[in-house]
Amino acid sequence: MDKKKQTKNMSIDMTIEEQLLKIQEIAAELENGSLGLEEALAKYEEGVRLVRGCAGQIDRVQKRITVIETETEDEL
């Protein structure tokens, strides 16, 4: 399995908290400046995928909250 698919599948299995921790780790590695160009680019791509995964999870939660609020308002 290539690295992109591996990271995408990994982010699906991770909680948002785990993804945020991984993003922090990646940011620290990139800020350290010790990575080579290709490795830094791969880490950056992984970070972007994780950020997108977090954004997707947040969007889904916001939609669920909206549905719950609407259902609650309808019941009142």
PyMOL Python script that loads the backbone (N, CA, C, O; Angstrom):
from pymol import cmd

cmd.read_pdbstr("""\
ATOM      1  N   MET A   1       0.869  -1.178   0.000  1.00  0.00           N
ATOM      2  CA  MET A   1       0.000   0.000   0.000  1.00  0.00           C
ATOM      3  C   MET A   1       0.907   1.231   0.000  1.00  0.00           C
ATOM      4  O   MET A   1       1.870   1.285   0.765  1.00  0.00           O
ATOM      5  N   ASP A   2       0.612   2.215  -0.846  1.00  0.00           N
ATOM      6  CA  ASP A   2       1.464   3.395  -0.867  1.00  0.00           C
ATOM      7  C   ASP A   2       1.211   4.279   0.350  1.00  0.00           C
ATOM      8  O   ASP A   2       0.209   4.133   1.049  1.00  0.00           O
ATOM      9  N   LYS A   3       2.148   5.201   0.584  1.00  0.00           N
ATOM     10  CA  LYS A   3       2.125   6.018   1.804  1.00  0.00           C
ATOM     11  C   LYS A   3       0.871   6.886   1.891  1.00  0.00           C
ATOM     12  O   LYS A   3       0.327   7.062   2.981  1.00  0.00           O
ATOM     13  N   LYS A   4       0.393   7.438   0.756  1.00  0.00           N
ATOM     14  CA  LYS A   4      -0.802   8.291   0.775  1.00  0.00           C
ATOM     15  C   LYS A   4      -2.027   7.508   1.237  1.00  0.00           C
ATOM     16  O   LYS A   4      -2.780   7.978   2.089  1.00  0.00           O
ATOM     17  N   LYS A   5      -2.228   6.307   0.676  1.00  0.00           N
ATOM     18  CA  LYS A   5      -3.380   5.491   1.062  1.00  0.00           C
ATOM     19  C   LYS A   5      -3.261   5.067   2.518  1.00  0.00           C
ATOM     20  O   LYS A   5      -4.251   5.019   3.248  1.00  0.00           O
ATOM     21  N   GLN A   6      -2.032   4.759   2.930  1.00  0.00           N
ATOM     22  CA  GLN A   6      -1.799   4.344   4.305  1.00  0.00           C
ATOM     23  C   GLN A   6      -2.185   5.467   5.269  1.00  0.00           C
ATOM     24  O   GLN A   6      -2.866   5.224   6.265  1.00  0.00           O
ATOM     25  N   THR A   7      -1.752   6.695   4.974  1.00  0.00           N
ATOM     26  CA  THR A   7      -2.061   7.840   5.832  1.00  0.00           C
ATOM     27  C   THR A   7      -3.549   8.135   5.806  1.00  0.00           C
ATOM     28  O   THR A   7      -4.132   8.445   6.845  1.00  0.00           O
ATOM     29  N   LYS A   8      -4.183   8.043   4.628  1.00  0.00           N
ATOM     30  CA  LYS A   8      -5.617   8.306   4.535  1.00  0.00           C
ATOM     31  C   LYS A   8      -6.390   7.302   5.378  1.00  0.00           C
ATOM     32  O   LYS A   8      -7.289   7.681   6.129  1.00  0.00           O
ATOM     33  N   ASN A   9      -6.047   6.031   5.257  1.00  0.00           N
ATOM     34  CA  ASN A   9      -6.716   4.999   6.050  1.00  0.00           C
ATOM     35  C   ASN A   9      -6.439   5.190   7.530  1.00  0.00           C
ATOM     36  O   ASN A   9      -7.321   4.982   8.363  1.00  0.00           O
ATOM     37  N   MET A  10      -5.215   5.587   7.859  1.00  0.00           N
ATOM     38  CA  MET A  10      -4.860   5.800   9.252  1.00  0.00           C
ATOM     39  C   MET A  10      -5.698   6.926   9.845  1.00  0.00           C
ATOM     40  O   MET A  10      -6.170   6.813  10.976  1.00  0.00           O
ATOM     41  N   SER A  11      -5.891   8.020   9.089  1.00  0.00           N
ATOM     42  CA  SER A  11      -6.651   9.149   9.621  1.00  0.00           C
ATOM     43  C   SER A  11      -8.123   8.788   9.825  1.00  0.00           C
ATOM     44  O   SER A  11      -8.777   9.355  10.699  1.00  0.00           O
ATOM     45  N   ILE A  12      -8.643   7.870   9.046  1.00  0.00           N
ATOM     46  CA  ILE A  12     -10.028   7.424   9.206  1.00  0.00           C
ATOM     47  C   ILE A  12     -10.184   6.676  10.530  1.00  0.00           C
ATOM     48  O   ILE A  12     -11.212   6.794  11.197  1.00  0.00           O
ATOM     49  N   ASP A  13      -9.167   5.910  10.905  1.00  0.00           N
ATOM     50  CA  ASP A  13      -9.216   5.111  12.129  1.00  0.00           C
ATOM     51  C   ASP A  13      -8.857   5.908  13.380  1.00  0.00           C
ATOM     52  O   ASP A  13      -9.057   5.422  14.493  1.00  0.00           O
ATOM     53  N   MET A  14      -8.334   7.114  13.219  1.00  0.00           N
ATOM     54  CA  MET A  14      -7.881   7.913  14.357  1.00  0.00           C
ATOM     55  C   MET A  14      -8.994   8.834  14.853  1.00  0.00           C
ATOM     56  O   MET A  14      -9.808   9.326  14.073  1.00  0.00           O
ATOM     57  N   THR A  15      -9.010   9.052  16.160  1.00  0.00           N
ATOM     58  CA  THR A  15      -9.930  10.053  16.700  1.00  0.00           C
ATOM     59  C   THR A  15      -9.398  11.428  16.329  1.00  0.00           C
ATOM     60  O   THR A  15      -8.243  11.570  15.926  1.00  0.00           O
ATOM     61  N   ILE A  16     -10.241  12.433  16.466  1.00  0.00           N
ATOM     62  CA  ILE A  16      -9.792  13.784  16.146  1.00  0.00           C
ATOM     63  C   ILE A  16      -8.658  14.201  17.087  1.00  0.00           C
ATOM     64  O   ILE A  16      -7.743  14.919  16.682  1.00  0.00           O
ATOM     65  N   GLU A  17      -8.721  13.751  18.332  1.00  0.00           N
ATOM     66  CA  GLU A  17      -7.660  14.074  19.287  1.00  0.00           C
ATOM     67  C   GLU A  17      -6.328  13.453  18.856  1.00  0.00           C
ATOM     68  O   GLU A  17      -5.280  14.093  18.946  1.00  0.00           O
ATOM     69  N   GLU A  18      -6.378  12.205  18.387  1.00  0.00           N
ATOM     70  CA  GLU A  18      -5.166  11.539  17.898  1.00  0.00           C
ATOM     71  C   GLU A  18      -4.621  12.238  16.658  1.00  0.00           C
ATOM     72  O   GLU A  18      -3.409  12.392  16.504  1.00  0.00           O
ATOM     73  N   GLN A  19      -5.524  12.661  15.776  1.00  0.00           N
ATOM     74  CA  GLN A  19      -5.091  13.371  14.579  1.00  0.00           C
ATOM     75  C   GLN A  19      -4.425  14.696  14.937  1.00  0.00           C
ATOM     76  O   GLN A  19      -3.404  15.059  14.353  1.00  0.00           O
ATOM     77  N   LEU A  20      -5.001  15.416  15.896  1.00  0.00           N
ATOM     78  CA  LEU A  20      -4.418  16.694  16.307  1.00  0.00           C
ATOM     79  C   LEU A  20      -3.039  16.499  16.931  1.00  0.00           C
ATOM     80  O   LEU A  20      -2.134  17.298  16.691  1.00  0.00           O
ATOM     81  N   LEU A  21      -2.870  15.452  17.721  1.00  0.00           N
ATOM     82  CA  LEU A  21      -1.549  15.157  18.286  1.00  0.00           C
ATOM     83  C   LEU A  21      -0.537  14.859  17.183  1.00  0.00           C
ATOM     84  O   LEU A  21       0.601  15.327  17.232  1.00  0.00           O
ATOM     85  N   LYS A  22      -0.958  14.078  16.189  1.00  0.00           N
ATOM     86  CA  LYS A  22      -0.071  13.746  15.068  1.00  0.00           C
ATOM     87  C   LYS A  22       0.288  15.002  14.283  1.00  0.00           C
ATOM     88  O   LYS A  22       1.433  15.158  13.859  1.00  0.00           O
ATOM     89  N   ILE A  23      -0.673  15.897  14.086  1.00  0.00           N
ATOM     90  CA  ILE A  23      -0.403  17.161  13.391  1.00  0.00           C
ATOM     91  C   ILE A  23       0.633  17.964  14.166  1.00  0.00           C
ATOM     92  O   ILE A  23       1.536  18.550  13.569  1.00  0.00           O
ATOM     93  N   GLN A  24       0.511  17.998  15.493  1.00  0.00           N
ATOM     94  CA  GLN A  24       1.489  18.713  16.319  1.00  0.00           C
ATOM     95  C   GLN A  24       2.880  18.098  16.186  1.00  0.00           C
ATOM     96  O   GLN A  24       3.876  18.817  16.106  1.00  0.00           O
ATOM     97  N   GLU A  25       2.946  16.769  16.161  1.00  0.00           N
ATOM     98  CA  GLU A  25       4.229  16.086  15.989  1.00  0.00           C
ATOM     99  C   GLU A  25       4.856  16.445  14.644  1.00  0.00           C
ATOM    100  O   GLU A  25       6.050  16.730  14.560  1.00  0.00           O
ATOM    101  N   ILE A  26       4.041  16.428  13.605  1.00  0.00           N
ATOM    102  CA  ILE A  26       4.532  16.749  12.264  1.00  0.00           C
ATOM    103  C   ILE A  26       5.023  18.193  12.216  1.00  0.00           C
ATOM    104  O   ILE A  26       6.082  18.471  11.653  1.00  0.00           O
ATOM    105  N   ALA A  27       4.260  19.107  12.804  1.00  0.00           N
ATOM    106  CA  ALA A  27       4.658  20.517  12.823  1.00  0.00           C
ATOM    107  C   ALA A  27       5.998  20.684  13.531  1.00  0.00           C
ATOM    108  O   ALA A  27       6.854  21.439  13.070  1.00  0.00           O
ATOM    109  N   ALA A  28       6.182  19.987  14.642  1.00  0.00           N
ATOM    110  CA  ALA A  28       7.448  20.073  15.380  1.00  0.00           C
ATOM    111  C   ALA A  28       8.605  19.550  14.531  1.00  0.00           C
ATOM    112  O   ALA A  28       9.684  20.142  14.516  1.00  0.00           O
ATOM    113  N   GLU A  29       8.381  18.442  13.824  1.00  0.00           N
ATOM    114  CA  GLU A  29       9.419  17.887  12.952  1.00  0.00           C
ATOM    115  C   GLU A  29       9.779  18.866  11.839  1.00  0.00           C
ATOM    116  O   GLU A  29      10.954  19.055  11.523  1.00  0.00           O
ATOM    117  N   LEU A  30       8.764  19.485  11.252  1.00  0.00           N
ATOM    118  CA  LEU A  30       9.014  20.439  10.169  1.00  0.00           C
ATOM    119  C   LEU A  30       9.729  21.682  10.684  1.00  0.00           C
ATOM    120  O   LEU A  30      10.622  22.205  10.019  1.00  0.00           O
ATOM    121  N   GLU A  31       9.340  22.155  11.863  1.00  0.00           N
ATOM    122  CA  GLU A  31       9.967  23.340  12.441  1.00  0.00           C
ATOM    123  C   GLU A  31      11.405  23.071  12.864  1.00  0.00           C
ATOM    124  O   GLU A  31      12.234  23.981  12.868  1.00  0.00           O
ATOM    125  N   ASN A  32      11.699  21.837  13.215  1.00  0.00           N
ATOM    126  CA  ASN A  32      13.042  21.442  13.629  1.00  0.00           C
ATOM    127  C   ASN A  32      14.051  21.685  12.512  1.00  0.00           C
ATOM    128  O   ASN A  32      15.194  22.063  12.771  1.00  0.00           O
ATOM    129  N   GLY A  33      13.628  21.468  11.279  1.00  0.00           N
ATOM    130  CA  GLY A  33      14.486  21.728  10.130  1.00  0.00           C
ATOM    131  C   GLY A  33      15.493  20.642   9.831  1.00  0.00           C
ATOM    132  O   GLY A  33      16.379  20.845   9.001  1.00  0.00           O
ATOM    133  N   SER A  34      15.387  19.496  10.477  1.00  0.00           N
ATOM    134  CA  SER A  34      16.374  18.434  10.276  1.00  0.00           C
ATOM    135  C   SER A  34      15.987  17.451   9.170  1.00  0.00           C
ATOM    136  O   SER A  34      16.781  16.583   8.807  1.00  0.00           O
ATOM    137  N   LEU A  35      14.780  17.582   8.637  1.00  0.00           N
ATOM    138  CA  LEU A  35      14.316  16.665   7.593  1.00  0.00           C
ATOM    139  C   LEU A  35      14.860  17.090   6.239  1.00  0.00           C
ATOM    140  O   LEU A  35      15.058  18.275   5.973  1.00  0.00           O
ATOM    141  N   GLY A  36      15.097  16.104   5.394  1.00  0.00           N
ATOM    142  CA  GLY A  36      15.445  16.398   4.019  1.00  0.00           C
ATOM    143  C   GLY A  36      14.222  16.907   3.270  1.00  0.00           C
ATOM    144  O   GLY A  36      13.101  16.825   3.773  1.00  0.00           O
ATOM    145  N   LEU A  37      14.434  17.426   2.084  1.00  0.00           N
ATOM    146  CA  LEU A  37      13.356  18.029   1.308  1.00  0.00           C
ATOM    147  C   LEU A  37      12.220  17.050   1.033  1.00  0.00           C
ATOM    148  O   LEU A  37      11.055  17.377   1.261  1.00  0.00           O
ATOM    149  N   GLU A  38      12.541  15.865   0.552  1.00  0.00           N
ATOM    150  CA  GLU A  38      11.498  14.884   0.213  1.00  0.00           C
ATOM    151  C   GLU A  38      10.740  14.423   1.452  1.00  0.00           C
ATOM    152  O   GLU A  38       9.518  14.279   1.423  1.00  0.00           O
ATOM    153  N   GLU A  39      11.473  14.191   2.540  1.00  0.00           N
ATOM    154  CA  GLU A  39      10.815  13.757   3.772  1.00  0.00           C
ATOM    155  C   GLU A  39       9.939  14.874   4.336  1.00  0.00           C
ATOM    156  O   GLU A  39       8.842  14.618   4.834  1.00  0.00           O
ATOM    157  N   ALA A  40      10.427  16.111   4.257  1.00  0.00           N
ATOM    158  CA  ALA A  40       9.637  17.255   4.732  1.00  0.00           C
ATOM    159  C   ALA A  40       8.362  17.396   3.907  1.00  0.00           C
ATOM    160  O   ALA A  40       7.292  17.661   4.454  1.00  0.00           O
ATOM    161  N   LEU A  41       8.474  17.221   2.603  1.00  0.00           N
ATOM    162  CA  LEU A  41       7.300  17.307   1.736  1.00  0.00           C
ATOM    163  C   LEU A  41       6.299  16.204   2.076  1.00  0.00           C
ATOM    164  O   LEU A  41       5.096  16.456   2.132  1.00  0.00           O
ATOM    165  N   ALA A  42       6.786  14.994   2.301  1.00  0.00           N
ATOM    166  CA  ALA A  42       5.899  13.881   2.664  1.00  0.00           C
ATOM    167  C   ALA A  42       5.200  14.161   3.995  1.00  0.00           C
ATOM    168  O   ALA A  42       4.007  13.894   4.138  1.00  0.00           O
ATOM    169  N   LYS A  43       5.934  14.693   4.962  1.00  0.00           N
ATOM    170  CA  LYS A  43       5.334  15.039   6.259  1.00  0.00           C
ATOM    171  C   LYS A  43       4.288  16.136   6.085  1.00  0.00           C
ATOM    172  O   LYS A  43       3.218  16.082   6.690  1.00  0.00           O
ATOM    173  N   TYR A  44       4.603  17.132   5.256  1.00  0.00           N
ATOM    174  CA  TYR A  44       3.661  18.221   4.999  1.00  0.00           C
ATOM    175  C   TYR A  44       2.370  17.669   4.395  1.00  0.00           C
ATOM    176  O   TYR A  44       1.274  18.031   4.824  1.00  0.00           O
ATOM    177  N   GLU A  45       2.506  16.792   3.399  1.00  0.00           N
ATOM    178  CA  GLU A  45       1.330  16.185   2.766  1.00  0.00           C
ATOM    179  C   GLU A  45       0.510  15.396   3.782  1.00  0.00           C
ATOM    180  O   GLU A  45      -0.719  15.463   3.778  1.00  0.00           O
ATOM    181  N   GLU A  46       1.189  14.653   4.648  1.00  0.00           N
ATOM    182  CA  GLU A  46       0.490  13.889   5.686  1.00  0.00           C
ATOM    183  C   GLU A  46      -0.267  14.838   6.616  1.00  0.00           C
ATOM    184  O   GLU A  46      -1.410  14.573   6.989  1.00  0.00           O
ATOM    185  N   GLY A  47       0.378  15.938   6.984  1.00  0.00           N
ATOM    186  CA  GLY A  47      -0.265  16.927   7.849  1.00  0.00           C
ATOM    187  C   GLY A  47      -1.503  17.527   7.209  1.00  0.00           C
ATOM    188  O   GLY A  47      -2.529  17.702   7.867  1.00  0.00           O
ATOM    189  N   VAL A  48      -1.407  17.841   5.928  1.00  0.00           N
ATOM    190  CA  VAL A  48      -2.556  18.415   5.214  1.00  0.00           C
ATOM    191  C   VAL A  48      -3.708  17.416   5.190  1.00  0.00           C
ATOM    192  O   VAL A  48      -4.858  17.797   5.410  1.00  0.00           O
ATOM    193  N   ARG A  49      -3.417  16.142   4.925  1.00  0.00           N
ATOM    194  CA  ARG A  49      -4.470  15.115   4.920  1.00  0.00           C
ATOM    195  C   ARG A  49      -5.116  14.994   6.298  1.00  0.00           C
ATOM    196  O   ARG A  49      -6.333  14.846   6.406  1.00  0.00           O
ATOM    197  N   LEU A  50      -4.304  15.056   7.341  1.00  0.00           N
ATOM    198  CA  LEU A  50      -4.848  14.968   8.693  1.00  0.00           C
ATOM    199  C   LEU A  50      -5.722  16.176   9.019  1.00  0.00           C
ATOM    200  O   LEU A  50      -6.781  16.032   9.629  1.00  0.00           O
ATOM    201  N   VAL A  51      -5.283  17.361   8.615  1.00  0.00           N
ATOM    202  CA  VAL A  51      -6.086  18.574   8.846  1.00  0.00           C
ATOM    203  C   VAL A  51      -7.421  18.459   8.122  1.00  0.00           C
ATOM    204  O   VAL A  51      -8.465  18.804   8.675  1.00  0.00           O
ATOM    205  N   ARG A  52      -7.385  17.975   6.892  1.00  0.00           N
ATOM    206  CA  ARG A  52      -8.639  17.788   6.145  1.00  0.00           C
ATOM    207  C   ARG A  52      -9.536  16.761   6.826  1.00  0.00           C
ATOM    208  O   ARG A  52     -10.755  16.923   6.867  1.00  0.00           O
ATOM    209  N   GLY A  53      -8.930  15.706   7.358  1.00  0.00           N
ATOM    210  CA  GLY A  53      -9.706  14.702   8.089  1.00  0.00           C
ATOM    211  C   GLY A  53     -10.370  15.297   9.317  1.00  0.00           C
ATOM    212  O   GLY A  53     -11.528  15.001   9.609  1.00  0.00           O
ATOM    213  N   CYS A  54      -9.634  16.137  10.038  1.00  0.00           N
ATOM    214  CA  CYS A  54     -10.200  16.812  11.216  1.00  0.00           C
ATOM    215  C   CYS A  54     -11.352  17.723  10.804  1.00  0.00           C
ATOM    216  O   CYS A  54     -12.401  17.743  11.447  1.00  0.00           O
ATOM    217  N   ALA A  55     -11.148  18.471   9.734  1.00  0.00           N
ATOM    218  CA  ALA A  55     -12.196  19.383   9.260  1.00  0.00           C
ATOM    219  C   ALA A  55     -13.452  18.600   8.887  1.00  0.00           C
ATOM    220  O   ALA A  55     -14.565  19.037   9.176  1.00  0.00           O
ATOM    221  N   GLY A  56     -13.277  17.450   8.248  1.00  0.00           N
ATOM    222  CA  GLY A  56     -14.419  16.612   7.892  1.00  0.00           C
ATOM    223  C   GLY A  56     -15.155  16.101   9.118  1.00  0.00           C
ATOM    224  O   GLY A  56     -16.385  16.084   9.153  1.00  0.00           O
ATOM    225  N   GLN A  57     -14.394  15.685  10.124  1.00  0.00           N
ATOM    226  CA  GLN A  57     -15.029  15.210  11.359  1.00  0.00           C
ATOM    227  C   GLN A  57     -15.785  16.339  12.047  1.00  0.00           C
ATOM    228  O   GLN A  57     -16.895  16.135  12.540  1.00  0.00           O
ATOM    229  N   ILE A  58     -15.194  17.519  12.083  1.00  0.00           N
ATOM    230  CA  ILE A  58     -15.856  18.673  12.707  1.00  0.00           C
ATOM    231  C   ILE A  58     -17.134  19.019  11.954  1.00  0.00           C
ATOM    232  O   ILE A  58     -18.159  19.306  12.572  1.00  0.00           O
ATOM    233  N   ASP A  59     -17.082  18.994  10.623  1.00  0.00           N
ATOM    234  CA  ASP A  59     -18.285  19.267   9.819  1.00  0.00           C
ATOM    235  C   ASP A  59     -19.396  18.273  10.135  1.00  0.00           C
ATOM    236  O   ASP A  59     -20.556  18.658  10.283  1.00  0.00           O
ATOM    237  N   ARG A  60     -19.037  16.980  10.240  1.00  0.00           N
ATOM    238  CA  ARG A  60     -20.046  15.957  10.543  1.00  0.00           C
ATOM    239  C   ARG A  60     -20.660  16.185  11.923  1.00  0.00           C
ATOM    240  O   ARG A  60     -21.868  16.032  12.102  1.00  0.00           O
ATOM    241  N   VAL A  61     -19.837  16.547  12.884  1.00  0.00           N
ATOM    242  CA  VAL A  61     -20.348  16.806  14.235  1.00  0.00           C
ATOM    243  C   VAL A  61     -21.264  18.025  14.232  1.00  0.00           C
ATOM    244  O   VAL A  61     -22.314  18.015  14.875  1.00  0.00           O
ATOM    245  N   GLN A  62     -20.870  19.081  13.506  1.00  0.00           N
ATOM    246  CA  GLN A  62     -21.714  20.281  13.431  1.00  0.00           C
ATOM    247  C   GLN A  62     -23.068  19.955  12.815  1.00  0.00           C
ATOM    248  O   GLN A  62     -24.095  20.459  13.270  1.00  0.00           O
ATOM    249  N   LYS A  63     -23.075  19.122  11.792  1.00  0.00           N
ATOM    250  CA  LYS A  63     -24.342  18.731  11.165  1.00  0.00           C
ATOM    251  C   LYS A  63     -25.205  17.929  12.132  1.00  0.00           C
ATOM    252  O   LYS A  63     -26.419  18.122  12.187  1.00  0.00           O
ATOM    253  N   ARG A  64     -24.589  17.034  12.891  1.00  0.00           N
ATOM    254  CA  ARG A  64     -25.344  16.257  13.883  1.00  0.00           C
ATOM    255  C   ARG A  64     -25.941  17.173  14.940  1.00  0.00           C
ATOM    256  O   ARG A  64     -27.083  16.981  15.357  1.00  0.00           O
ATOM    257  N   ILE A  65     -25.174  18.168  15.375  1.00  0.00           N
ATOM    258  CA  ILE A  65     -25.668  19.120  16.375  1.00  0.00           C
ATOM    259  C   ILE A  65     -26.858  19.886  15.819  1.00  0.00           C
ATOM    260  O   ILE A  65     -27.846  20.092  16.524  1.00  0.00           O
ATOM    261  N   THR A  66     -26.773  20.311  14.563  1.00  0.00           N
ATOM    262  CA  THR A  66     -27.876  21.032  13.935  1.00  0.00           C
ATOM    263  C   THR A  66     -29.129  20.166  13.896  1.00  0.00           C
ATOM    264  O   THR A  66     -30.224  20.644  14.188  1.00  0.00           O
ATOM    265  N   VAL A  67     -28.973  18.897  13.536  1.00  0.00           N
ATOM    266  CA  VAL A  67     -30.114  17.977  13.494  1.00  0.00           C
ATOM    267  C   VAL A  67     -30.712  17.819  14.888  1.00  0.00           C
ATOM    268  O   VAL A  67     -31.931  17.872  15.051  1.00  0.00           O
ATOM    269  N   ILE A  68     -29.870  17.628  15.884  1.00  0.00           N
ATOM    270  CA  ILE A  68     -30.352  17.467  17.260  1.00  0.00           C
ATOM    271  C   ILE A  68     -31.086  18.721  17.718  1.00  0.00           C
ATOM    272  O   ILE A  68     -32.149  18.627  18.331  1.00  0.00           O
ATOM    273  N   GLU A  69     -30.530  19.889  17.428  1.00  0.00           N
ATOM    274  CA  GLU A  69     -31.184  21.143  17.820  1.00  0.00           C
ATOM    275  C   GLU A  69     -32.530  21.298  17.133  1.00  0.00           C
ATOM    276  O   GLU A  69     -33.503  21.722  17.757  1.00  0.00           O
ATOM    277  N   THR A  70     -32.594  20.956  15.847  1.00  0.00           N
ATOM    278  CA  THR A  70     -33.842  21.056  15.095  1.00  0.00           C
ATOM    279  C   THR A  70     -34.886  20.105  15.666  1.00  0.00           C
ATOM    280  O   THR A  70     -36.046  20.478  15.838  1.00  0.00           O
ATOM    281  N   GLU A  71     -34.468  18.874  15.958  1.00  0.00           N
ATOM    282  CA  GLU A  71     -35.402  17.900  16.535  1.00  0.00           C
ATOM    283  C   GLU A  71     -35.901  18.370  17.893  1.00  0.00           C
ATOM    284  O   GLU A  71     -37.079  18.213  18.214  1.00  0.00           O
ATOM    285  N   THR A  72     -35.019  18.940  18.680  1.00  0.00           N
ATOM    286  CA  THR A  72     -35.391  19.428  20.009  1.00  0.00           C
ATOM    287  C   THR A  72     -36.369  20.587  19.899  1.00  0.00           C
ATOM    288  O   THR A  72     -37.332  20.658  20.664  1.00  0.00           O
ATOM    289  N   GLU A  73     -36.137  21.498  18.958  1.00  0.00           N
ATOM    290  CA  GLU A  73     -37.040  22.637  18.757  1.00  0.00           C
ATOM    291  C   GLU A  73     -38.414  22.159  18.304  1.00  0.00           C
ATOM    292  O   GLU A  73     -39.434  22.704  18.724  1.00  0.00           O
ATOM    293  N   ASP A  74     -38.439  21.139  17.446  1.00  0.00           N
ATOM    294  CA  ASP A  74     -39.708  20.597  16.952  1.00  0.00           C
ATOM    295  C   ASP A  74     -40.518  19.950  18.071  1.00  0.00           C
ATOM    296  O   ASP A  74     -41.749  19.960  18.041  1.00  0.00           O
ATOM    297  N   GLU A  75     -39.826  19.391  19.054  1.00  0.00           N
ATOM    298  CA  GLU A  75     -40.508  18.725  20.163  1.00  0.00           C
ATOM    299  C   GLU A  75     -41.100  19.718  21.153  1.00  0.00           C
ATOM    300  O   GLU A  75     -42.033  19.387  21.884  1.00  0.00           O
ATOM    301  N   LEU A  76     -40.566  20.926  21.178  1.00  0.00           N
ATOM    302  CA  LEU A  76     -41.046  21.917  22.163  1.00  0.00           C
ATOM    303  C   LEU A  76     -42.318  22.571  21.747  1.00  0.00           C
ATOM    304  O   LEU A  76     -42.840  23.420  22.469  1.00  0.00           O
TER     305      LEU A  76
END
""", "prot")
cmd.dss("prot")
cmd.show_as("cartoon", "prot")
cmd.util.cbc("prot")
cmd.orient("prot")
